[in-house]
Amino acid sequence: MEYKDPMYELLSNLEQIVFKDKQQTMALNDKPNAFSEFEQLRKSTGLKIDDFARAMGVSVAMVQEWESKRLRPSNTELKLMRLMQANPTISKQLME
């Protein structure tokens, strides 16, 4: 039996709910890479780096690693960023 990360599954389901009205017909080649998507998502939140890190549940150093392109955000982290972008109140709730 295949192990599925519960956090990944939860975020996937939330992402499907949030983006249900948007077409998800992008071809694999059309998807942005993790670094360019991270930059776009990070900027769209409008959060300071420490607030963004706290909302993501990671250290400021980790966000700096992503920004410098030394480390790539995981798929789960990218999903959380997409949800934060789609619904800004989520980031406020995550920081509480």
mmCIF file of the C-alpha atoms, coordinates in Angstrom:
data_MODEL
# 
_entry.id   MODEL 
# 
loop_
_atom_site.group_PDB 
_atom_site.id 
_atom_site.type_symbol 
_atom_site.label_atom_id 
_atom_site.label_alt_id 
_atom_site.label_comp_id 
_atom_site.label_asym_id 
_atom_site.label_entity_id 
_atom_site.label_seq_id 
_atom_site.pdbx_PDB_ins_code 
_atom_site.Cartn_x 
_atom_site.Cartn_y 
_atom_site.Cartn_z 
_atom_site.occupancy 
_atom_site.B_iso_or_equiv 
_atom_site.pdbx_formal_charge 
_atom_site.auth_seq_id 
_atom_site.auth_comp_id 
_atom_site.auth_asym_id 
_atom_site.auth_atom_id 
_atom_site.pdbx_PDB_model_num 
ATOM 1  C CA . MET A 1 1  ? 0.000   0.000  0.000   1.00 0.00 ? 1  MET A CA 1 
ATOM 2  C CA . GLU A 1 2  ? 1.357   3.395  -1.009  1.00 0.00 ? 2  GLU A CA 1 
ATOM 3  C CA . TYR A 1 3  ? 1.994   5.916  1.780   1.00 0.00 ? 3  TYR A CA 1 
ATOM 4  C CA . LYS A 1 4  ? 0.441   9.319  1.174   1.00 0.00 ? 4  LYS A CA 1 
ATOM 5  C CA . ASP A 1 5  ? 1.567   12.290 3.201   1.00 0.00 ? 5  ASP A CA 1 
ATOM 6  C CA . PRO A 1 6  ? -1.558  13.548 5.026   1.00 0.00 ? 6  PRO A CA 1 
ATOM 7  C CA . MET A 1 7  ? -0.481  17.214 4.818   1.00 0.00 ? 7  MET A CA 1 
ATOM 8  C CA . TYR A 1 8  ? 0.055   16.912 1.068   1.00 0.00 ? 8  TYR A CA 1 
ATOM 9  C CA . GLU A 1 9  ? -3.338  15.248 0.681   1.00 0.00 ? 9  GLU A CA 1 
ATOM 10 C CA . LEU A 1 10 ? -5.057  17.946 2.751   1.00 0.00 ? 10 LEU A CA 1 
ATOM 11 C CA . LEU A 1 11 ? -3.439  20.750 0.772   1.00 0.00 ? 11 LEU A CA 1 
ATOM 12 C CA . SER A 1 12 ? -4.273  19.019 -2.519  1.00 0.00 ? 12 SER A CA 1 
ATOM 13 C CA . ASN A 1 13 ? -7.913  18.778 -1.528  1.00 0.00 ? 13 ASN A CA 1 
ATOM 14 C CA . LEU A 1 14 ? -8.005  22.398 -0.384  1.00 0.00 ? 14 LEU A CA 1 
ATOM 15 C CA . GLU A 1 15 ? -6.358  23.463 -3.613  1.00 0.00 ? 15 GLU A CA 1 
ATOM 16 C CA . GLN A 1 16 ? -9.017  21.628 -5.620  1.00 0.00 ? 16 GLN A CA 1 
ATOM 17 C CA . ILE A 1 17 ? -11.749 23.391 -3.656  1.00 0.00 ? 17 ILE A CA 1 
ATOM 18 C CA . VAL A 1 18 ? -10.205 26.856 -3.960  1.00 0.00 ? 18 VAL A CA 1 
ATOM 19 C CA . PHE A 1 19 ? -9.386  26.547 -7.658  1.00 0.00 ? 19 PHE A CA 1 
ATOM 20 C CA . LYS A 1 20 ? -12.436 24.521 -8.723  1.00 0.00 ? 20 LYS A CA 1 
ATOM 21 C CA . ASP A 1 21 ? -13.655 27.263 -11.061 1.00 0.00 ? 21 ASP A CA 1 
ATOM 22 C CA . LYS A 1 22 ? -10.310 27.743 -12.778 1.00 0.00 ? 22 LYS A CA 1 
ATOM 23 C CA . GLN A 1 23 ? -9.272  25.544 -15.635 1.00 0.00 ? 23 GLN A CA 1 
ATOM 24 C CA . GLN A 1 24 ? -6.498  23.145 -14.768 1.00 0.00 ? 24 GLN A CA 1 
ATOM 25 C CA . THR A 1 25 ? -5.745  22.217 -18.366 1.00 0.00 ? 25 THR A CA 1 
ATOM 26 C CA . MET A 1 26 ? -2.115  23.331 -18.475 1.00 0.00 ? 26 MET A CA 1 
ATOM 27 C CA . ALA A 1 27 ? 0.189   20.944 -20.211 1.00 0.00 ? 27 ALA A CA 1 
ATOM 28 C CA . LEU A 1 28 ? 3.121   19.701 -18.160 1.00 0.00 ? 28 LEU A CA 1 
ATOM 29 C CA . ASN A 1 29 ? 5.499   21.766 -20.281 1.00 0.00 ? 29 ASN A CA 1 
ATOM 30 C CA . ASP A 1 30 ? 3.514   24.945 -19.577 1.00 0.00 ? 30 ASP A CA 1 
ATOM 31 C CA . LYS A 1 31 ? 3.807   24.696 -15.808 1.00 0.00 ? 31 LYS A CA 1 
ATOM 32 C CA . PRO A 1 32 ? 6.239   27.185 -14.298 1.00 0.00 ? 32 PRO A CA 1 
ATOM 33 C CA . ASN A 1 33 ? 9.274   25.819 -12.530 1.00 0.00 ? 33 ASN A CA 1 
ATOM 34 C CA . ALA A 1 34 ? 9.273   25.846 -8.737  1.00 0.00 ? 34 ALA A CA 1 
ATOM 35 C CA . PHE A 1 35 ? 11.609  28.833 -8.472  1.00 0.00 ? 35 PHE A CA 1 
ATOM 36 C CA . SER A 1 36 ? 9.691   31.137 -10.810 1.00 0.00 ? 36 SER A CA 1 
ATOM 37 C CA . GLU A 1 37 ? 6.392   30.072 -9.267  1.00 0.00 ? 37 GLU A CA 1 
ATOM 38 C CA . PHE A 1 38 ? 7.796   30.706 -5.783  1.00 0.00 ? 38 PHE A CA 1 
ATOM 39 C CA . GLU A 1 39 ? 8.886   34.226 -6.756  1.00 0.00 ? 39 GLU A CA 1 
ATOM 40 C CA . GLN A 1 40 ? 5.453   35.020 -8.154  1.00 0.00 ? 40 GLN A CA 1 
ATOM 41 C CA . LEU A 1 41 ? 3.608   33.566 -5.161  1.00 0.00 ? 41 LEU A CA 1 
ATOM 42 C CA . ARG A 1 42 ? 5.922   35.181 -2.619  1.00 0.00 ? 42 ARG A CA 1 
ATOM 43 C CA . LYS A 1 43 ? 5.518   38.638 -4.137  1.00 0.00 ? 43 LYS A CA 1 
ATOM 44 C CA . SER A 1 44 ? 1.745   38.307 -4.387  1.00 0.00 ? 44 SER A CA 1 
ATOM 45 C CA . THR A 1 45 ? 1.328   37.705 -0.648  1.00 0.00 ? 45 THR A CA 1 
ATOM 46 C CA . GLY A 1 46 ? 2.715   41.138 0.194   1.00 0.00 ? 46 GLY A CA 1 
ATOM 47 C CA . LEU A 1 47 ? 4.080   39.760 3.471   1.00 0.00 ? 47 LEU A CA 1 
ATOM 48 C CA . LYS A 1 48 ? 7.413   40.667 5.019   1.00 0.00 ? 48 LYS A CA 1 
ATOM 49 C CA . ILE A 1 49 ? 9.896   37.807 4.945   1.00 0.00 ? 49 ILE A CA 1 
ATOM 50 C CA . ASP A 1 50 ? 9.501   36.984 8.647   1.00 0.00 ? 50 ASP A CA 1 
ATOM 51 C CA . ASP A 1 51 ? 5.681   37.011 8.408   1.00 0.00 ? 51 ASP A CA 1 
ATOM 52 C CA . PHE A 1 52 ? 5.826   34.877 5.279   1.00 0.00 ? 52 PHE A CA 1 
ATOM 53 C CA . ALA A 1 53 ? 8.148   32.379 6.973   1.00 0.00 ? 53 ALA A CA 1 
ATOM 54 C CA . ARG A 1 54 ? 5.882   32.178 10.017  1.00 0.00 ? 54 ARG A CA 1 
ATOM 55 C CA . ALA A 1 55 ? 2.787   31.634 7.845   1.00 0.00 ? 55 ALA A CA 1 
ATOM 56 C CA . MET A 1 56 ? 4.619   28.886 5.940   1.00 0.00 ? 56 MET A CA 1 
ATOM 57 C CA . GLY A 1 57 ? 5.879   27.270 9.142   1.00 0.00 ? 57 GLY A CA 1 
ATOM 58 C CA . VAL A 1 58 ? 9.527   27.547 8.112   1.00 0.00 ? 58 VAL A CA 1 
ATOM 59 C CA . SER A 1 59 ? 12.494  29.632 9.186   1.00 0.00 ? 59 SER A CA 1 
ATOM 60 C CA . VAL A 1 60 ? 13.456  32.954 7.644   1.00 0.00 ? 60 VAL A CA 1 
ATOM 61 C CA . ALA A 1 61 ? 16.680  31.226 6.573   1.00 0.00 ? 61 ALA A CA 1 
ATOM 62 C CA . MET A 1 62 ? 14.640  28.686 4.579   1.00 0.00 ? 62 MET A CA 1 
ATOM 63 C CA . VAL A 1 63 ? 12.769  31.441 2.745   1.00 0.00 ? 63 VAL A CA 1 
ATOM 64 C CA . GLN A 1 64 ? 16.114  33.091 2.000   1.00 0.00 ? 64 GLN A CA 1 
ATOM 65 C CA . GLU A 1 65 ? 17.368  29.781 0.589   1.00 0.00 ? 65 GLU A CA 1 
ATOM 66 C CA . TRP A 1 66 ? 14.334  29.645 -1.715  1.00 0.00 ? 66 TRP A CA 1 
ATOM 67 C CA . GLU A 1 67 ? 14.835  33.273 -2.754  1.00 0.00 ? 67 GLU A CA 1 
ATOM 68 C CA . SER A 1 68 ? 18.491  32.668 -3.567  1.00 0.00 ? 68 SER A CA 1 
ATOM 69 C CA . LYS A 1 69 ? 17.496  29.511 -5.520  1.00 0.00 ? 69 LYS A CA 1 
ATOM 70 C CA . ARG A 1 70 ? 19.812  27.316 -3.474  1.00 0.00 ? 70 ARG A CA 1 
ATOM 71 C CA . LEU A 1 71 ? 16.872  25.185 -2.316  1.00 0.00 ? 71 LEU A CA 1 
ATOM 72 C CA . ARG A 1 72 ? 13.623  24.429 -4.099  1.00 0.00 ? 72 ARG A CA 1 
ATOM 73 C CA . PRO A 1 73 ? 10.308  24.623 -2.208  1.00 0.00 ? 73 PRO A CA 1 
ATOM 74 C CA . SER A 1 74 ? 8.574   21.255 -1.975  1.00 0.00 ? 74 SER A CA 1 
ATOM 75 C CA . ASN A 1 75 ? 5.320   20.590 -3.800  1.00 0.00 ? 75 ASN A CA 1 
ATOM 76 C CA . THR A 1 76 ? 3.488   20.774 -0.469  1.00 0.00 ? 76 THR A CA 1 
ATOM 77 C CA . GLU A 1 77 ? 5.021   24.173 0.285   1.00 0.00 ? 77 GLU A CA 1 
ATOM 78 C CA . LEU A 1 78 ? 4.082   25.437 -3.181  1.00 0.00 ? 78 LEU A CA 1 
ATOM 79 C CA . LYS A 1 79 ? 0.508   24.240 -2.653  1.00 0.00 ? 79 LYS A CA 1 
ATOM 80 C CA . LEU A 1 80 ? 0.316   26.150 0.623   1.00 0.00 ? 80 LEU A CA 1 
ATOM 81 C CA . MET A 1 81 ? 1.659   29.272 -1.120  1.00 0.00 ? 81 MET A CA 1 
ATOM 82 C CA . ARG A 1 82 ? -0.998  28.944 -3.841  1.00 0.00 ? 82 ARG A CA 1 
ATOM 83 C CA . LEU A 1 83 ? -3.689  28.719 -1.192  1.00 0.00 ? 83 LEU A CA 1 
ATOM 84 C CA . MET A 1 84 ? -2.287  31.770 0.614   1.00 0.00 ? 84 MET A CA 1 
ATOM 85 C CA . GLN A 1 85 ? -2.327  33.696 -2.662  1.00 0.00 ? 85 GLN A CA 1 
ATOM 86 C CA . ALA A 1 86 ? -5.885  32.659 -3.493  1.00 0.00 ? 86 ALA A CA 1 
ATOM 87 C CA . ASN A 1 87 ? -7.186  33.512 -0.030  1.00 0.00 ? 87 ASN A CA 1 
ATOM 88 C CA . PRO A 1 88 ? -5.051  36.065 1.874   1.00 0.00 ? 88 PRO A CA 1 
ATOM 89 C CA . THR A 1 89 ? -6.954  35.451 5.120   1.00 0.00 ? 89 THR A CA 1 
ATOM 90 C CA . ILE A 1 90 ? -5.329  32.008 5.249   1.00 0.00 ? 90 ILE A CA 1 
ATOM 91 C CA . SER A 1 91 ? -1.888  33.561 5.823   1.00 0.00 ? 91 SER A CA 1 
ATOM 92 C CA . LYS A 1 92 ? -3.270  35.677 8.678   1.00 0.00 ? 92 LYS A CA 1 
ATOM 93 C CA . GLN A 1 93 ? -4.799  32.582 10.270  1.00 0.00 ? 93 GLN A CA 1 
ATOM 94 C CA . LEU A 1 94 ? -1.568  30.628 9.875   1.00 0.00 ? 94 LEU A CA 1 
ATOM 95 C CA . MET A 1 95 ? 0.386   33.367 11.660  1.00 0.00 ? 95 MET A CA 1 
ATOM 96 C CA . GLU A 1 96 ? -1.844  33.275 14.767  1.00 0.00 ? 96 GLU A CA 1 
# 
